[in-house]
Amino acid sequence: MTSAPPAKTLALTFSGGDAVVTGAASGIGAATARTLMRSGVRTIRLDVREPEPDPQFGADTQVCCAADVRDTDLTGRLAAAGIAVDNVGYVVNCAGIIETTGFGGVTREQWLRCLDINLVGAYNVLDALTPSLRRSPAAAVVNIASIEATRVVALTDPDPTPQYAASKAGLRMLTQSAARALSADGVRVNSVSPGFVATAMAAAHGDTSSLPPSLAPRVPAGRFATADEIANAVAFLLSDQASYITGADLRVDGGFQLS
């Protein structure tokens, strides 16, 4: 009887402190929090509504809190909830919204809401937690951008949504600005730009079990990504193994950029 060949593995390590993940109630945020907790990283899960605790993990590994990324006293809000952020070494900005409007007639309120959450909110979280990041022995930030930050995408809808695309393009540049500003303190800042991911946000456009006819010829991988696949990319950029990567954007789009 022959024994099975040994598994081929390469472990990711995390030498920093706790992680803060925004938008952690669902989708990519929930998947990212789960991936980090599975790796042993204590994770503070934030969302505008308090995330449901993941039953796989105990209170020593996860902390759930309702918090709005637009809150200018975010650390005070967390402190009031009994959550200390002195040991935070990782930040993942997943919180975001998209209101599919098409190009014409987007109101000022719609513009400001999208920019305030997707872009200004990410800056607010990063700025609030920078003192802790600077103290961490290893510190990294990942912002969740989008393929729409650099390319007009109007395949599932007749028109692009300009305020969403602009907010994600701004987030890409915020990533680079922050990487430059914080590099002297040993804080790395990168972004991940997902393509078409099977989340509740995507499900608003239809079934995500298979690509619709408008997308299928344009995605060489031939399917939607899972939220876990995006989370794995985020985890890599946070890990010690990505220690020489900062100011970069990792596109996870199944080859869409090639079409």
PyMOL commands that set and color helices and strands:
alter all, ss='L'
color gray80, all
select helices_A, chain A and resi 27-38+74-80+108-135+147-149+162-185+200-203+216-218+227-238+240-242+256-258
alter helices_A, ss='H'
color red, helices_A
select strands_A, chain A and resi 18-21+43-47+62-66+88-93+139-144+187-194+249-252
alter strands_A, ss='S'
color yellow, strands_A
deselect
rebuild
show_as cartoon
